[in-house]
Amino acid sequence: MVGRTLRAVFCTACCVLAGVAAHAAPPGPNAPGAPIAPIADAATKFDAHATAFHYFFTEGDMDFHFGNLVLGSAVNGGVEIGEAFYAASHIADGDAASWQTQWAELAGRLAARGDASLAAGHKVSAREQYLRAAYAWRISLVSMLPDNPGFKERGARVRELMRKAGPLFDPPLDYFEVPFAGTVLPGYFRAVPGPGPHKTLFMIGGGETFAEDLYFYIAPQAFARGYNFVTVDLPGQGLMPLEGQVFRTDTYVPLKAATDAILARPEVDPARFAAYGISGGGLFAPQAAQHDLRIRAVAMNSAVVDAHALFSTMPAAKTTAQDMASWSSFHSGVVQSICWRYGVAMDNPAGLVAANAGNAFDPAKIAVPALIIVGEGEYASQEVQRQQKIALDGFPHPAKKMVVTPADEGASNHCIMENRSLVGVVLFDWLDAVLK
């Protein structure tokens, strides 16, 4: 069935979509918005960077990041549409250096305007410019390899600008650090105005995220609904791999340390504390709930019951040296960066499969309400369908649910970054019901 409305599944049987095109070669640069035609093995593999339709660039990976990571953030103040398309129009299609230069130049202009606004006492204007400057610096890091001297410097600028914006909120967006394994997990917390404690959303990212990304993913939707918002970088995320902290198969351990720190805050109601994970966070969040009963509800977008099995269906699992030689510099940088985050040699993306052996969670051991959100295009993958069914069948709590968001509302891709407002509706309406 092809989506016209939200697909909600309340029982233990997972709904099956048929005839949905999820993957394809992108059309030419003169056909933005053109639908993606299916390819032969669309249902048998999982390509996290596939899109339901073409946005701007011909090179598929660059187009995914522009349409989802960049344009999708506009609703939450990450970018203005005009500046985004100006930058895109000056980027050479598929060229990593060109991408990195244009977003860095935009970040510099925004930060300078923010400084001028702050100096003149215009706090709201300064905050908005600092937030977009931080995110532009973050976007400039996409496809940049960690041995580039600019990688650490730009990552530090992202954090510096978010910290400059933080006190300009009321209540402030606080930067905090959780001691862990000889270093710290950096994060952000913003409380609901007024006396607490309040409901809290703990946002957990995936294989390519920075904590700052997650603010722009859903924090404003949380604020509008009366939820505290908190997020951290876990090992493997943000700048953590520069300190040797790569992804691990027991991510619930650093998540426990973060939860200890969050629940110690007086603004947080421990009886109404929920975790929501996207991408790899669709494993990390439920794995944490399996091991930590203080998490009272868990949501995932989508469920990754077994990362080893999922990675084995990704294009990277079958990559050859000949394939890599044909890649654009942008796509090459993205894939190599993911390898680095998992502690895998950057010239061996197939090694990501072995790196995820044992990286799993057991849905039968999660005692709390559980929500699965998955985009229609992503759900076309047979492996994604299989893992959602295992999760939904296995969750024992009666308040379990799965929602497949529809392609005809632009809510089809991995993590549904292209329609974050719809994600907010699905997530928070459900949380409001289960965290009474």
GIMOHU-V607409 format. One record per residue. PHI is phi in degrees with one decimal (NA if undefined). Layout:
phi=PHI
phi=PHI
This chain:
phi=NA
phi=-99.1
phi=-69.1
phi=-118.5
phi=-137.7
phi=-61.3
phi=-95.6
phi=-114.4
phi=-120.3
phi=-106.1
phi=-96.5
phi=-89.0
phi=-95.3
phi=-87.9
phi=-70.1
phi=-119.1
phi=-93.4
phi=-127.9
phi=71.7
phi=-101.3
phi=-84.4
phi=-114.6
phi=-132.1
phi=-178.9
phi=-70.5
phi=-71.1
phi=-74.1
phi=-67.8
phi=-67.5
phi=-94.0
phi=-128.5
phi=-62.0
phi=84.7
phi=-66.9
phi=-66.7
phi=-87.8
phi=-83.1
phi=-69.4
phi=-112.6
phi=-59.9
phi=-103.8
phi=-56.4
phi=-80.5
phi=-96.8
phi=-126.7
phi=-123.0
phi=-110.6
phi=-64.0
phi=-104.4
phi=-76.6
phi=-126.3
phi=-75.5
phi=-155.4
phi=-85.8
phi=-98.8
phi=-150.8
phi=-91.3
phi=-75.2
phi=-67.6
phi=-61.2
phi=-67.6
phi=-63.9
phi=-64.7
phi=-59.3
phi=-66.1
phi=-67.6
phi=-70.3
phi=-103.4
phi=-69.9
phi=-87.6
phi=-61.9
phi=-62.3
phi=-82.0
phi=-59.5
phi=-62.1
phi=-111.7
phi=81.3
phi=-79.4
phi=-159.4
phi=-97.8
phi=-58.4
phi=-61.1
phi=-69.4
phi=-64.5
phi=-74.1
phi=-62.7
phi=-60.0
phi=-59.6
phi=-68.3
phi=-106.2
phi=-100.5
phi=-72.8
phi=-55.3
phi=84.8
phi=-94.7
phi=-63.9
phi=-62.2
phi=-63.8
phi=-57.3
phi=-63.9
phi=-67.7
phi=-65.4
phi=-72.0
phi=-66.3
phi=-64.4
phi=-63.2
phi=-58.3
phi=-62.9
phi=-64.9
phi=-65.9
phi=-63.4
phi=-63.8
phi=-67.4
phi=-62.7
phi=-61.5
phi=-65.8
phi=-65.4
phi=-64.9
phi=-61.5
phi=-91.0
phi=84.4
phi=-95.1
phi=-68.9
phi=-64.8
phi=-60.8
phi=-61.5
phi=-59.8
phi=-63.7
phi=-69.0
phi=-63.0
phi=-63.6
phi=-69.2
phi=-64.2
phi=-59.3
phi=-71.9
phi=-63.9
phi=-61.2
phi=-61.2
phi=-62.6
phi=-65.7
phi=-82.1
phi=-63.3
phi=80.3
phi=-81.1
phi=-80.3
phi=-67.6
phi=-83.9
phi=-74.6
phi=-55.9
phi=-74.2
phi=-63.4
phi=-66.6
phi=-62.8
phi=-69.1
phi=-59.8
phi=-67.0
phi=-67.9
phi=-54.4
phi=-68.2
phi=-59.4
phi=-72.3
phi=-63.4
phi=-70.8
phi=-70.8
phi=-74.4
phi=-52.2
phi=-67.9
phi=-85.6
phi=-86.2
phi=-137.3
phi=-64.4
phi=-70.1
phi=-89.5
phi=-89.4
phi=-86.7
phi=-144.1
phi=-132.7
phi=-109.5
phi=-59.2
phi=-160.5
phi=51.1
phi=79.9
phi=-139.4
phi=-136.3
phi=-96.1
phi=-80.8
phi=-158.3
phi=-134.4
phi=-137.9
phi=-133.6
phi=-87.7
phi=-72.8
phi=-61.2
phi=93.7
phi=-65.5
phi=-109.2
phi=-79.9
phi=-127.5
phi=-60.7
phi=-135.2
phi=-105.2
phi=-99.1
phi=-92.3
phi=-125.4
phi=-89.6
phi=-124.2
phi=-73.1
phi=-129.6
phi=-95.5
phi=-108.6
phi=-55.6
phi=-62.9
phi=-56.1
phi=-74.7
phi=-57.1
phi=-74.1
phi=-73.4
phi=-152.2
phi=-56.0
phi=-59.1
phi=-66.0
phi=-66.5
phi=-58.2
phi=-64.7
phi=-106.7
phi=80.7
phi=-108.0
phi=-61.7
phi=-124.5
phi=-146.6
phi=-152.5
phi=-141.2
phi=-85.3
phi=-97.9
phi=-51.0
phi=100.4
phi=-104.4
phi=54.3
phi=-96.3
phi=-56.9
phi=-63.5
phi=-63.3
phi=-100.5
phi=82.3
phi=-94.1
phi=-97.7
phi=-60.2
phi=-134.3
phi=-89.5
phi=-116.5
phi=-63.0
phi=-62.6
phi=-69.5
phi=-64.2
phi=-66.6
phi=-64.7
phi=-62.1
phi=-65.9
phi=-63.5
phi=-54.8
phi=-68.5
phi=-67.3
phi=-71.3
phi=-77.3
phi=-79.8
phi=-67.4
phi=-75.0
phi=-96.8
phi=-86.3
phi=-65.1
phi=-82.6
phi=-133.9
phi=-120.2
phi=-122.0
phi=-116.1
phi=-131.7
phi=-118.9
phi=-115.6
phi=55.3
phi=-59.6
phi=-63.4
phi=-69.6
phi=-102.4
phi=-63.2
phi=-64.9
phi=-68.1
phi=-62.6
phi=-64.3
phi=-63.6
phi=-64.0
phi=-103.3
phi=-138.2
phi=-72.7
phi=-72.1
phi=-79.7
phi=-92.5
phi=-158.7
phi=-136.3
phi=-127.6
phi=-145.3
phi=-139.3
phi=-109.2
phi=-74.1
phi=-113.8
phi=-68.8
phi=-144.1
phi=-67.3
phi=-60.3
phi=-66.4
phi=-66.9
phi=-61.5
phi=-67.3
phi=-96.8
phi=-78.9
phi=-54.5
phi=-60.8
phi=-65.5
phi=-114.1
phi=-69.2
phi=-111.7
phi=-59.6
phi=-65.6
phi=-59.5
phi=-62.0
phi=-66.2
phi=-92.2
phi=-71.7
phi=-68.8
phi=-65.3
phi=-67.4
phi=-62.4
phi=-59.5
phi=-63.6
phi=-62.4
phi=-66.3
phi=-63.3
phi=-64.8
phi=-62.9
phi=-57.0
phi=-57.7
phi=-67.2
phi=-97.4
phi=73.6
phi=-104.5
phi=-54.1
phi=-68.2
phi=-96.2
phi=-135.5
phi=-60.9
phi=-61.5
phi=-68.4
phi=-63.6
phi=-65.3
phi=-63.2
phi=-64.2
phi=-103.5
phi=-61.6
phi=83.3
phi=-85.6
phi=-154.2
phi=-140.3
phi=-109.1
phi=-60.5
phi=-66.8
phi=-100.3
phi=-104.9
phi=-89.4
phi=-103.0
phi=-54.8
phi=-134.8
phi=-123.3
phi=-110.4
phi=-119.6
phi=-146.7
phi=-72.4
phi=-58.8
phi=-66.0
phi=-63.7
phi=-70.7
phi=-67.9
phi=-70.0
phi=-62.1
phi=-70.0
phi=-63.2
phi=-57.8
phi=-59.9
phi=-71.7
phi=-65.8
phi=-65.2
phi=-60.0
phi=-65.1
phi=-64.8
phi=-64.3
phi=-84.6
phi=-61.0
phi=-83.5
phi=-72.6
phi=-65.3
phi=-87.4
phi=-104.8
phi=-159.5
phi=-129.3
phi=-124.2
phi=-101.2
phi=-82.1
phi=-86.7
phi=-64.3
phi=-77.4
phi=-113.9
phi=61.0
phi=-134.7
phi=-118.4
phi=-83.8
phi=-55.8
phi=70.3
phi=52.7
phi=-69.0
phi=-83.8
phi=-146.1
phi=-73.3
phi=-64.0
phi=-66.2
phi=-57.8
phi=-59.8
phi=-60.3
phi=-63.5
phi=-66.5
phi=-76.6
phi=-62.5
phi=-69.7
phi=-62.0
phi=-57.9
phi=-76.5
phi=-95.2
phi=-110.7
phi=-65.9
